[in-house]
């Protein structure tokens, strides 16, 4: 593997700095739910356009709060029992600047 800084050898760099990157999206969180009839579980895929300070997600089905799921990656997968195709789901961000922001 070869890495170059700049087009030719005339570019030099003495130091490189890094810092914690924080992203605060201006949109609402996204959620897609897929129901699996053979297992009775519903998989929900949740992301919020790269939000970095969300700690976990609250999942609502109607007015019922399902277990809270810890955010574990850019896109968090949440498995929930007992939902059917007739249910709708909403997720709510927990923690960070967007605390309490819900999906549509």
C-alpha positions as CSV (number, residue, x, y, z in Angstrom):
1,X,0.0,0.0,0.0
2,X,1.2,3.5,-0.8
3,X,0.1,6.8,0.7
4,X,1.0,10.2,-0.5
5,X,0.3,13.6,0.9
6,X,-0.1,16.0,-2.0
7,X,0.4,15.6,-5.7
8,X,4.2,15.4,-5.7
9,X,7.0,15.6,-3.1
10,X,6.9,19.4,-2.7
11,X,4.2,19.2,-0.1
12,X,5.3,18.6,3.5
13,X,3.5,18.4,6.9
14,X,5.1,18.6,10.3
15,X,2.1,17.7,12.4
16,X,-1.4,16.3,12.1
17,X,-4.1,17.0,14.6
18,X,-7.2,15.1,15.4
19,X,-10.1,15.7,17.7
20,X,-13.4,14.1,18.6
21,X,-15.8,14.6,15.7
22,X,-19.4,15.4,16.7
23,X,-22.3,15.4,14.3
24,X,-25.7,17.1,14.9
25,X,-28.1,16.4,12.0
26,X,-30.8,18.9,11.1
27,X,-33.1,16.1,10.0
28,X,-35.1,13.6,12.1
29,X,-34.0,10.0,12.9
30,X,-34.9,7.4,10.3
31,X,-36.4,4.0,11.1
32,X,-37.3,1.0,8.8
33,X,-39.1,-2.0,10.3
34,X,-39.2,-5.5,8.8
35,X,-41.5,-8.1,10.3
36,X,-40.4,-11.7,10.2
37,X,-43.5,-13.9,10.6
38,X,-41.6,-17.2,11.2
39,X,-39.8,-15.8,14.3
40,X,-42.5,-13.4,15.5
41,X,-39.8,-10.7,15.7
42,X,-39.6,-7.3,14.0
43,X,-36.2,-5.9,13.1
44,X,-35.9,-2.2,13.2
45,X,-33.0,-0.4,11.6
46,X,-32.4,3.0,13.1
47,X,-30.0,5.8,12.1
48,X,-29.8,9.5,12.3
49,X,-27.6,10.7,9.5
50,X,-24.4,10.2,11.5
51,X,-25.4,11.7,14.9
52,X,-22.5,10.9,17.2
53,X,-23.9,11.8,20.6
54,X,-27.0,9.6,20.7
55,X,-26.6,7.1,23.5
56,X,-29.6,4.9,23.0
57,X,-33.0,4.7,21.3
58,X,-36.5,4.5,22.8
59,X,-38.9,2.5,20.6
60,X,-42.6,3.2,20.7
61,X,-45.4,1.1,19.1
62,X,-48.5,3.2,19.3
63,X,-48.4,4.6,22.9
64,X,-46.5,1.6,24.2
65,X,-42.8,2.0,25.1
66,X,-40.7,-1.0,24.1
67,X,-37.3,-1.8,25.7
68,X,-34.7,0.9,25.2
69,X,-31.9,-0.1,22.9
70,X,-28.3,1.1,23.2
71,X,-26.9,2.8,20.1
72,X,-24.1,0.6,18.9
73,X,-23.1,1.8,15.5
74,X,-23.9,4.2,12.6
75,X,-27.1,2.1,12.1
76,X,-28.5,0.3,15.1
77,X,-30.5,-2.9,14.7
78,X,-33.3,-3.4,17.3
79,X,-35.3,-6.7,17.6
80,X,-38.7,-6.4,19.1
81,X,-41.3,-9.1,19.8
82,X,-45.0,-8.9,19.3
83,X,-45.3,-6.3,16.4
84,X,-47.3,-7.0,13.3
85,X,-47.7,-5.3,10.0
86,X,-50.6,-3.3,11.4
87,X,-48.4,-1.6,14.1
88,X,-46.5,1.6,13.5
89,X,-43.2,2.4,15.2
90,X,-41.5,5.6,16.2
91,X,-38.0,5.9,17.7
92,X,-36.8,8.7,20.0
93,X,-33.1,9.7,20.5
94,X,-31.8,9.5,24.1
95,X,-28.8,11.6,25.1
96,X,-26.9,14.4,23.4
97,X,-28.0,17.6,21.7
98,X,-31.0,15.9,20.0
99,X,-32.4,14.2,23.1
100,X,-36.1,13.6,22.7
101,X,-36.1,14.0,18.9
102,X,-38.5,11.5,17.3
103,X,-38.7,10.0,13.9
104,X,-41.8,10.6,11.7
